[in-house]
């Protein structure tokens, strides 16, 4: 998704004033936390996984959280792909 598409969508919903762009990279949790002046635990990250049937899932988690392999397998019925 391009920033232009994201901007148009957020403007349509009345949230265009919530977009924040930084002069420094925010590509990782650590960099994003530094850019906004907070701790990594307060950053929301999105992890994507492809299931064996070809569908994809997105998991949102705190920046300092890790995926528990046993819980992932118990919920989705398969090991997570790397």
GIUR-V235136 format. One record per pair of residues at least 6 apart in sequence whose ideal C-beta (glycine too) atoms are under 6 Angstrom apart, sorted by the first residue. I is the first residue (numbers start at 1). J is the second residue. D is the distance in Angstrom with one decimal. If there is no record, write none. Layout:
# GIUR-V235136
((I	J	D) (I	J	D))
This chain:
# GIUR-V235136
((10	16	5.2) (22	35	4.5) (24	35	5.4) (25	31	5.0) (26	32	4.0) (26	35	4.6) (29	40	4.9) (29	43	5.0) (29	45	5.5) (29	63	3.8) (30	40	5.9) (32	43	5.0) (33	39	5.9) (33	40	4.6) (33	43	5.1) (40	63	4.1) (40	64	4.9) (41	62	5.4) (41	63	5.9) (41	64	4.5) (43	63	3.4) (44	60	5.6) (45	61	5.9) (45	63	5.3) (46	58	5.5) (46	60	5.2) (47	59	4.7) (48	58	5.4) (49	57	5.2) (49	80	5.6) (50	56	5.3) (50	81	5.7) (52	78	5.5) (72	80	4.9) (73	79	5.6))
